[in-house]
Amino acid sequence: MPAPPCTSCHAARAALRRPRSGQALCGACFCTAFEAEVLHTVLAGRLLPPGAVVAVGASGGKDSTVLAHVLRELAPRLGISLQLVAVDEGIGGYRDAALAAVRRQAARWELPLTVVAYEDLFGGWTMDAVARSTAGSGRSRSCCTFCGVLRRRALEEGARRVGATHIVTGHNADDMAETVLMNFLRGDAGRLARGGGLGSPGEGSALPRCRPLQLASQKEVVLYAHFRRLDYFSEECVYAPEAFRGHARDLLKRLEAAGKGRRGLDEEATPGTPGDPAQTPTPKAVPTF
Ligand SMILES: Nc1ncnc2c1ncn2[C@@H]1O[C@H](COP(=O)(O)OP(=O)(O)OP(=O)(O)O)[C@@H](O)[C@H]1O
């Protein structure tokens, strides 16, 4: 059965059905809509004022790649300038390849790139060294917990070095749902109470931070990367399997599948529409008509 016409331009054939709205769009109209939604998030939330020097936390992964690309498209309208800041955590066999992707992006998009390394910032400690020192120690926290704290500080330092006024990261709606669930499961009422906004205004001496993709689903981030033919790094960190976040992600997937089954409204299971909603899309695997 041929794909239906795009419901926006009515000229091209639709290439996807939007997971949330069910709207059938061609790739070009989907990307335009996605960019307009990020613009709306930034403007409505007053996240990045005109004149802002924005440090994009660039990991080489799909989310920060899409974020950098979209903000580069929107920069003239927002009146902002961009700097890519990448943190080298010192994770052998992982970060070097991811940094290579960031370097390619910086060159292709002509954006300045600064790399800051844990080893330089934290007295010679790399994430591999932290992992070795915590292995078998019986500590309940995985090394991802340490890494999260160190990366936050490293990103702040990198942003300051380039004269940034704001920091943005690529967290999407799925990441935020996982964070809420993790805080809930840990009974962390303080974090749950603080975590509702699109970012933090920059308490104390910290720079303001925000997450312009926070309202975009992971599926749509992957679709945007596909239609814009973005080059990104899609392997998981070698330490990710031990992270508590993985449990929250699995639980959310199962809850989502169960919810869709109950409603009997699984629009995405319709033949010829995007893939199984229970699956987090494999990076670069693209559901189309
Ligand atoms: N090494 C890094 N250097 C700079 N920024 C980073 C780095 N790692 C993560 N970030 C920032 O934090 C965000 C969340 O990262 P995290 O690894 O938790 O999630 P992710 O969904 O895998 O993101 P991505 O697809 O962008 O790698 C990223 O989108 C990016 O903006």
PDBQT file of the ligand as one rigid body, heavy atoms in Angstrom, charges set to zero:
ROOT
HETATM    1  N1  LIG A 301      31.250  13.723  27.369  1.00  0.00    +0.000 N 
HETATM    2  C1  LIG A 301      30.361  14.698  27.266  1.00  0.00    +0.000 A 
HETATM    3  N2  LIG A 301      30.758  15.926  26.888  1.00  0.00    +0.000 NA
HETATM    4  C2  LIG A 301      29.868  16.946  26.793  1.00  0.00    +0.000 A 
HETATM    5  N3  LIG A 301      28.561  16.831  27.057  1.00  0.00    +0.000 NA
HETATM    6  C3  LIG A 301      28.119  15.616  27.438  1.00  0.00    +0.000 A 
HETATM    7  C4  LIG A 301      28.979  14.495  27.560  1.00  0.00    +0.000 A 
HETATM    8  N4  LIG A 301      28.233  13.438  27.936  1.00  0.00    +0.000 NA
HETATM    9  C5  LIG A 301      26.972  13.866  28.040  1.00  0.00    +0.000 A 
HETATM   10  N5  LIG A 301      26.889  15.181  27.754  1.00  0.00    +0.000 N 
HETATM   11  C6  LIG A 301      25.676  16.031  27.727  1.00  0.00    +0.000 C 
HETATM   12  O1  LIG A 301      24.701  15.487  28.598  1.00  0.00    +0.000 OA
HETATM   13  C7  LIG A 301      23.553  15.062  27.818  1.00  0.00    +0.000 C 
HETATM   14  C8  LIG A 301      22.994  13.785  28.410  1.00  0.00    +0.000 C 
HETATM   15  O2  LIG A 301      23.983  12.793  28.291  1.00  0.00    +0.000 OA
HETATM   16  P1  LIG A 301      23.693  11.277  28.574  1.00  0.00    +0.000 P 
HETATM   17  O3  LIG A 301      24.927  10.525  28.297  1.00  0.00    +0.000 OA
HETATM   18  O4  LIG A 301      23.073  11.183  29.923  1.00  0.00    +0.000 OA
HETATM   19  O5  LIG A 301      22.478  10.949  27.597  1.00  0.00    +0.000 OA
HETATM   20  P2  LIG A 301      22.357  10.517  26.057  1.00  0.00    +0.000 P 
HETATM   21  O6  LIG A 301      20.881  10.409  25.899  1.00  0.00    +0.000 OA
HETATM   22  O7  LIG A 301      23.178   9.329  25.735  1.00  0.00    +0.000 OA
HETATM   23  O8  LIG A 301      22.884  11.812  25.241  1.00  0.00    +0.000 OA
HETATM   24  P3  LIG A 301      23.676  11.829  23.835  1.00  0.00    +0.000 P 
HETATM   25  O9  LIG A 301      22.813  11.037  22.873  1.00  0.00    +0.000 OA
HETATM   26  O10 LIG A 301      23.762  13.280  23.470  1.00  0.00    +0.000 OA
HETATM   27  O11 LIG A 301      25.007  11.199  24.100  1.00  0.00    +0.000 OA
HETATM   28  C9  LIG A 301      24.049  14.919  26.403  1.00  0.00    +0.000 C 
HETATM   29  O12 LIG A 301      23.018  15.076  25.462  1.00  0.00    +0.000 OA
HETATM   30  C10 LIG A 301      25.082  16.026  26.313  1.00  0.00    +0.000 C 
HETATM   31  O13 LIG A 301      24.479  17.279  26.060  1.00  0.00    +0.000 OA
ENDROOT
TORSDOF 0
